[in-house]
Amino acid sequence: MVRKPVRSIIGAIDAAAARWTDPDFAPRARARDAVGARTGYSAPMVEYAFDRLFGALRRDSIEAVIADELGCIDVLDDFAERAGRPPAHALPLGRVCVISSRTTIGVALLPAIFALCSKCNVLVKDREDHLIAAFFETLGGELEALRDAATAQRWSGDEDTIDLNGFDVVVAFGNDAILADLASKLRLPARFIPFGSKASAGYVAREALSDASAAQAIACGVARDIVLYESEGCLSLHALFVETGGAIAVERFAAMVADALGTAAVEFPPVALNAQTAARFAVARDLATFRAGARGVYSDRLPGCVAILDPPFEEPPLFLPRTIGIRSVDNASQAAEYLERHGIALEALAVAGRRWDLLELAARTKAARIAPFGTLQAPPIGVFHGGRPRIAEFVRWLGDET
């Protein structure tokens, strides 16, 4: 348990994160190279990820999330009055283990930060780039009490022999098979917080395609959501639906997306695909071209991007790097039917246009976020990742009725 006022903990997080927002900060530069070597991502892409990750860890943002979920910040330090309830104290639930994912850069950091704010001791099973360990070193320099409370060690996946029964909370990122295996190793009353495999989709309403300028802006946002992190994360755009009947035809909009993909590839250069993925990419592109001819397949071989207009409804998304199927639809129900047919669990829905049926689409597909195109990969710190709270799951409540 961290025996420091919560504002001191938040202040240390804010100060450490501020240092990591400096591109010239030596630990950040070393971590950038290590993350790039592990993922294959270009330096601009890793820098973008770091800017989003550490730029979000501001004192006011963290305090706002805590106050929203727990009622007030002071409840983490002592008993505090709450409207309609007896005074209560939010106590740390215990020891927390956070198991990081293979792909998303720094995904383990936010749950670790909020677990520390709840005064829990935290162990992060880090990736081989040691990003979280490096940040924890900076954090310990800001507040000595966090040196022992925040630790990280390398996560070696299936070969890892960590005893999860020593933890009161386990947060894990991974595919469904990995999560099921981890869950089987836990005993009650340990709390398991799993984040499994998900995807994100986009929907462009016809009224959003009012003119070429509006359509071009949307296309640029679409391209950014596709190319960032090589379409590997749950916030990458994997399926795109465009309504017919707009001032800009769907076919023309698809061409705009393809052009924007080429431009985005200059800002964020692609990774070198391994032989297996490169073969799958080529087969998908060539099959789509065979089916549609030159019309309907927009490909730029140099940056390795491909947009396919109206691939078969019966086929799921390709889930390949920088690849998108653009499906013409008449209404949001058709998009929902496609996602449900292929069992696609959504993390987020990007939209252009705001209508009640698009809100209903997000709810029907169990998305946790509705966001503008171009912002899928930059969620605010307070969003409900996986539809779950940020800090509420790391505390237990003690009420005082005397």
Summary of the structure (lengths in Angstrom):
residues: 402
radius of gyration: 22.4
end to end distance: 26.2
largest distance: 77.1
contacts: 1365
relative contact order: 0.13
helix: 45%
strand: 20%
